[in-house]
């Protein structure tokens, strides 16, 4: 009898501690604790390794390596090479726990990004931000209007009986989407979070994503969820956003004064801050937009100075190193890259990719130029705004779950999300980063920002 391999031993241990391959309908929550800790170890090691390889050989930021690691850990690679081991490490019954950690991670990260947002830059660049945002919404929906009739003629891409209007709205929302967490992390890693370009890109990206989620709410409402879904999502977001922006800084200022007086952030202030973050994320999630926007909006009005520095020091390592990789892995577990399995579907996928790049990147570049930005800045904005990343995976997973799109179109949109995300950093480096570094601008900015 042959000696068992290490993978065989791992699989046997895991399947002995929980119904990973059994069909039991009930189990105690503790049955899967062994999976959770092993999952975290595998996720962290895979993300660190892929991030290092991406930086070293592909000039990609750490965040892109983590996204690819998430896909590799799913059925697209590990599931193909060793489906038994993949199922043993990531049994379907543990997905809810992984999902919760994923949402906490991405929410905390966007909360931190919000604390670095310079509203003064937005005020000085309001015209450019509005122009870029509107262009980044209008052009994708126009492209979707042009190509959706052809896609409806291919069986299996959209749900049977879906109206052309709903199909166009959903596809437009997918093309208009910007990878907001991805965009934020690329900007942070480049040391551009407190620059006009970084603020303009983040603001326009936030508006575009919020608009895409509102459109999705409309599609879901007309697809059977009822008009109340759209009314609550759009109306609630406007009311909450207006309240936070008008009164948030004044209401939160005492927290900043306490930290300045004590010279550090104590546990009580940190606890209150985290509770406010959770409430803000809950409210945005409850009205149907997404929890990450609650964190980002609240972060934008949090006290600056020592308060923001202490907050970043206390929660950034946990959010970025431990929790955020769970977000990428959870999305990767729902991604199958083997679904585009014919020449016709591959051509359609390439067509969607090309149309998406031209619509989003090209429109944002032209809008920035027409708003008075120089050519280098406009090209940089176009490159960053064209990234879609795992926010795209979130919205298309909803579309697949609700029966709006079929598995084939889902896979095409996954391909589009990955390619446009991988394009973003090299394109940005080509059109903006290299020149900025030669002039000393980017190097000085990066040196002034840790991590």
VENCORRA-V814495 format. One record per residue. N is the residue number from 0. RES is the residue in three letters. SS is DSSP state (A for helix, B for strand, O for the rest). PHI is phi in whole degrees, 0 to 359 (999 if undefined). NEAR is the number of other C-alpha atoms within 12 Angstrom. Layout:
N;RES;SS;PHI;NEAR, N;RES;SS;PHI;NEAR
This chain:
0;UNK;O;999;3, 1;UNK;O;291;5, 2;UNK;O;292;8, 3;UNK;O;293;11, 4;UNK;O;281;11, 5;UNK;A;299;11, 6;UNK;A;295;18, 7;UNK;A;297;19, 8;UNK;A;296;16, 9;UNK;A;300;22, 10;UNK;A;298;29, 11;UNK;A;295;22, 12;UNK;A;297;21, 13;UNK;A;293;32, 14;UNK;A;291;27, 15;UNK;A;280;18, 16;UNK;O;254;25, 17;UNK;O;182;33, 18;UNK;O;284;30, 19;UNK;O;294;31, 20;UNK;O;242;24, 21;UNK;O;273;18, 22;UNK;O;249;13, 23;UNK;O;299;12, 24;UNK;O;267;11, 25;UNK;O;221;12, 26;UNK;O;200;17, 27;UNK;O;281;14, 28;UNK;A;305;17, 29;UNK;A;289;17, 30;UNK;A;301;21, 31;UNK;A;251;31, 32;UNK;A;297;23, 33;UNK;A;296;27, 34;UNK;A;294;37, 35;UNK;A;301;32, 36;UNK;A;289;21, 37;UNK;A;292;24, 38;UNK;A;302;38, 39;UNK;A;299;31, 40;UNK;A;298;20, 41;UNK;A;296;28, 42;UNK;A;298;42, 43;UNK;A;297;30, 44;UNK;A;294;24, 45;UNK;A;295;32, 46;UNK;A;292;39, 47;UNK;A;296;28, 48;UNK;A;294;24, 49;UNK;A;294;32, 50;UNK;A;296;29, 51;UNK;A;294;23, 52;UNK;A;297;22, 53;UNK;A;296;26, 54;UNK;A;292;23, 55;UNK;A;286;14, 56;UNK;A;249;14, 57;UNK;O;241;19, 58;UNK;O;56;25, 59;UNK;O;258;32, 60;UNK;O;291;38, 61;UNK;A;307;37, 62;UNK;A;296;43, 63;UNK;A;291;45, 64;UNK;A;299;39, 65;UNK;A;292;46, 66;UNK;A;297;47, 67;UNK;A;294;45, 68;UNK;A;301;40, 69;UNK;A;300;47, 70;UNK;A;293;41, 71;UNK;A;297;34, 72;UNK;O;283;42, 73;UNK;O;269;41, 74;UNK;O;291;32, 75;UNK;O;288;30, 76;UNK;O;228;23, 77;UNK;A;300;28, 78;UNK;A;293;28, 79;UNK;A;280;19, 80;UNK;A;286;15, 81;UNK;O;211;20, 82;UNK;A;300;21, 83;UNK;A;294;25, 84;UNK;A;293;32, 85;UNK;A;299;33, 86;UNK;A;291;33, 87;UNK;A;287;37, 88;UNK;A;284;44, 89;UNK;O;238;45, 90;UNK;O;296;38, 91;UNK;A;301;27, 92;UNK;A;294;30, 93;UNK;A;263;32, 94;UNK;A;296;28, 95;UNK;A;296;19, 96;UNK;A;294;27, 97;UNK;A;297;37, 98;UNK;A;296;28, 99;UNK;A;297;20, 100;UNK;A;298;29, 101;UNK;A;297;35, 102;UNK;A;293;37, 103;UNK;A;296;34, 104;UNK;A;296;36, 105;UNK;A;290;44, 106;UNK;A;294;43, 107;UNK;A;296;46, 108;UNK;A;296;43, 109;UNK;A;291;43, 110;UNK;A;298;41, 111;UNK;A;295;47, 112;UNK;A;300;47, 113;UNK;A;299;41, 114;UNK;A;289;37, 115;UNK;A;266;40, 116;UNK;O;292;39, 117;UNK;O;264;30, 118;UNK;A;297;30, 119;UNK;A;295;17, 120;UNK;A;295;24, 121;UNK;A;296;25, 122;UNK;A;298;17, 123;UNK;A;285;17, 124;UNK;O;243;28, 125;UNK;A;301;24, 126;UNK;A;297;23, 127;UNK;A;295;36, 128;UNK;A;297;41, 129;UNK;A;295;29, 130;UNK;A;296;34, 131;UNK;A;296;46, 132;UNK;A;296;42, 133;UNK;A;296;32, 134;UNK;A;296;35, 135;UNK;A;290;51, 136;UNK;A;259;45, 137;UNK;A;294;29, 138;UNK;A;297;34, 139;UNK;A;300;42, 140;UNK;A;290;36, 141;UNK;A;292;26, 142;UNK;A;298;34, 143;UNK;A;299;36, 144;UNK;A;299;27, 145;UNK;A;283;23, 146;UNK;A;262;30, 147;UNK;A;299;33, 148;UNK;A;305;22, 149;UNK;A;293;20, 150;UNK;A;292;32, 151;UNK;A;295;30, 152;UNK;O;282;18, 153;UNK;O;260;20, 154;UNK;O;301;20, 155;UNK;O;93;23, 156;UNK;O;284;34, 157;UNK;B;252;33, 158;UNK;O;297;29, 159;UNK;O;297;17, 160;UNK;O;87;18, 161;UNK;O;292;30, 162;UNK;O;284;20, 163;UNK;A;303;26, 164;UNK;A;295;23, 165;UNK;A;295;33, 166;UNK;A;297;41, 167;UNK;A;295;33, 168;UNK;A;297;39, 169;UNK;A;294;47, 170;UNK;A;295;45, 171;UNK;A;299;44, 172;UNK;A;297;44, 173;UNK;A;295;55, 174;UNK;A;286;54, 175;UNK;A;286;56, 176;UNK;O;296;56, 177;UNK;O;246;52, 178;UNK;O;287;48, 179;UNK;A;302;44, 180;UNK;A;298;49, 181;UNK;A;296;48, 182;UNK;A;302;50, 183;UNK;A;297;44, 184;UNK;A;287;38, 185;UNK;A;299;40, 186;UNK;A;296;44, 187;UNK;A;296;39, 188;UNK;A;294;31, 189;UNK;O;274;38, 190;UNK;O;75;30, 191;UNK;O;247;39, 192;UNK;O;297;35, 193;UNK;O;254;31, 194;UNK;O;258;30, 195;UNK;A;298;31, 196;UNK;A;297;47, 197;UNK;A;296;41, 198;UNK;A;295;38, 199;UNK;A;298;46, 200;UNK;A;295;56, 201;UNK;A;297;50, 202;UNK;A;294;44, 203;UNK;A;297;45, 204;UNK;A;296;46, 205;UNK;A;296;45, 206;UNK;A;297;36, 207;UNK;A;297;43, 208;UNK;A;294;41, 209;UNK;A;299;41, 210;UNK;A;297;37, 211;UNK;A;296;44, 212;UNK;A;293;44, 213;UNK;A;294;38, 214;UNK;A;297;36, 215;UNK;A;301;43, 216;UNK;A;299;38, 217;UNK;A;296;31, 218;UNK;A;298;39, 219;UNK;A;297;33, 220;UNK;A;296;22, 221;UNK;A;282;24, 222;UNK;A;265;27, 223;UNK;A;131;18, 224;UNK;A;280;18, 225;UNK;O;100;16, 226;UNK;A;294;19, 227;UNK;A;300;20, 228;UNK;A;298;27, 229;UNK;A;292;29, 230;UNK;A;297;26, 231;UNK;A;295;26, 232;UNK;A;295;35, 233;UNK;A;289;28, 234;UNK;A;296;21, 235;UNK;A;296;26, 236;UNK;A;296;35, 237;UNK;A;295;25, 238;UNK;A;294;18, 239;UNK;A;293;28, 240;UNK;A;299;30, 241;UNK;A;296;16, 242;UNK;A;298;19, 243;UNK;A;297;27, 244;UNK;A;290;23, 245;UNK;A;277;18, 246;UNK;A;240;17, 247;UNK;A;300;24, 248;UNK;A;298;24, 249;UNK;A;294;17, 250;UNK;A;288;19, 251;UNK;A;268;27, 252;UNK;A;305;22, 253;UNK;A;302;20, 254;UNK;A;298;34, 255;UNK;A;296;31, 256;UNK;A;293;24, 257;UNK;A;297;21, 258;UNK;A;297;28, 259;UNK;A;296;22, 260;UNK;A;291;14, 261;UNK;A;273;16, 262;UNK;O;79;15, 263;UNK;O;196;24, 264;UNK;O;264;29, 265;UNK;O;281;21, 266;UNK;A;295;16, 267;UNK;A;294;14, 268;UNK;A;296;26, 269;UNK;A;297;25, 270;UNK;A;296;17, 271;UNK;A;297;18, 272;UNK;A;297;35, 273;UNK;A;292;26, 274;UNK;A;295;17, 275;UNK;A;296;28, 276;UNK;A;300;35, 277;UNK;A;298;29, 278;UNK;A;294;23, 279;UNK;A;294;34, 280;UNK;A;297;35, 281;UNK;A;299;25, 282;UNK;A;298;28, 283;UNK;A;292;35, 284;UNK;A;291;24, 285;UNK;A;294;21, 286;UNK;O;275;29, 287;UNK;O;101;35, 288;UNK;O;270;40, 289;UNK;O;186;39, 290;UNK;A;300;35, 291;UNK;A;297;44, 292;UNK;A;289;51, 293;UNK;A;296;44, 294;UNK;A;295;42, 295;UNK;A;294;41, 296;UNK;A;297;46, 297;UNK;A;295;46, 298;UNK;A;299;42, 299;UNK;A;296;37, 300;UNK;O;249;39, 301;UNK;O;291;42, 302;UNK;O;303;33, 303;UNK;O;264;29, 304;UNK;O;72;21, 305;UNK;A;297;23, 306;UNK;A;303;35, 307;UNK;A;296;34, 308;UNK;A;295;25, 309;UNK;A;294;28, 310;UNK;A;298;39, 311;UNK;A;297;32, 312;UNK;A;297;20, 313;UNK;A;276;24, 314;UNK;A;244;29, 315;UNK;A;296;29, 316;UNK;A;302;20, 317;UNK;A;296;23, 318;UNK;A;292;29, 319;UNK;A;280;39, 320;UNK;A;273;31, 321;UNK;A;260;33, 322;UNK;A;274;35, 323;UNK;A;298;42, 324;UNK;A;301;50, 325;UNK;A;296;47, 326;UNK;A;296;49, 327;UNK;A;294;47, 328;UNK;A;291;44, 329;UNK;A;301;44, 330;UNK;A;294;41, 331;UNK;A;295;41, 332;UNK;A;293;39, 333;UNK;O;259;34, 334;UNK;O;250;42, 335;UNK;O;235;32, 336;UNK;O;277;33, 337;UNK;O;268;23, 338;UNK;O;281;25, 339;UNK;O;275;28, 340;UNK;O;242;18, 341;UNK;O;215;13, 342;UNK;A;299;11, 343;UNK;A;296;16, 344;UNK;A;293;27, 345;UNK;A;295;23, 346;UNK;A;296;16, 347;UNK;A;297;30, 348;UNK;A;298;32, 349;UNK;A;294;25, 350;UNK;A;296;24, 351;UNK;A;297;38, 352;UNK;A;299;37, 353;UNK;A;297;27, 354;UNK;A;297;34, 355;UNK;A;292;44, 356;UNK;A;296;37, 357;UNK;A;295;29, 358;UNK;A;294;37, 359;UNK;A;279;47, 360;UNK;A;296;45, 361;UNK;A;295;33, 362;UNK;A;294;37, 363;UNK;A;293;48, 364;UNK;A;297;40, 365;UNK;A;297;33, 366;UNK;A;297;36, 367;UNK;A;296;39, 368;UNK;A;295;26, 369;UNK;A;293;20, 370;UNK;O;274;25, 371;UNK;O;104;20, 372;UNK;O;285;27, 373;UNK;O;289;20, 374;UNK;A;299;21, 375;UNK;A;296;26, 376;UNK;A;295;34, 377;UNK;A;297;36, 378;UNK;A;296;34, 379;UNK;A;298;43, 380;UNK;A;295;52, 381;UNK;A;300;45, 382;UNK;A;294;44, 383;UNK;A;290;55, 384;UNK;A;291;60, 385;UNK;O;281;53, 386;UNK;O;285;50, 387;UNK;O;240;47, 388;UNK;A;57;49, 389;UNK;A;274;49, 390;UNK;A;297;43, 391;UNK;A;298;45, 392;UNK;A;297;41, 393;UNK;A;297;41, 394;UNK;A;290;43, 395;UNK;A;283;43, 396;UNK;A;296;31, 397;UNK;A;297;26, 398;UNK;A;300;35, 399;UNK;A;291;28, 400;UNK;A;297;18, 401;UNK;O;276;24, 402;UNK;O;81;26, 403;UNK;O;282;37, 404;UNK;B;237;38, 405;UNK;O;263;30, 406;UNK;A;301;31, 407;UNK;A;293;33, 408;UNK;A;294;42, 409;UNK;A;304;41, 410;UNK;A;294;38, 411;UNK;A;297;42, 412;UNK;A;289;51, 413;UNK;A;297;44, 414;UNK;A;300;39, 415;UNK;A;298;38, 416;UNK;A;296;46, 417;UNK;A;292;37, 418;UNK;A;294;31, 419;UNK;A;294;42, 420;UNK;A;289;45, 421;UNK;A;291;37, 422;UNK;A;288;30, 423;UNK;A;300;40, 424;UNK;A;293;41, 425;UNK;A;299;28, 426;UNK;A;295;28, 427;UNK;A;297;37, 428;UNK;A;299;30, 429;UNK;A;293;21, 430;UNK;A;267;25, 431;UNK;A;227;31, 432;UNK;A;299;35, 433;UNK;A;297;21, 434;UNK;A;294;20, 435;UNK;A;295;25, 436;UNK;A;290;20, 437;UNK;A;297;13, 438;UNK;O;277;13, 439;UNK;O;88;14, 440;UNK;A;290;20, 441;UNK;A;289;29, 442;UNK;A;298;20, 443;UNK;A;295;18, 444;UNK;A;293;25, 445;UNK;A;296;24, 446;UNK;A;293;17, 447;UNK;O;274;17, 448;UNK;O;237;21, 449;UNK;O;290;18, 450;UNK;O;70;21
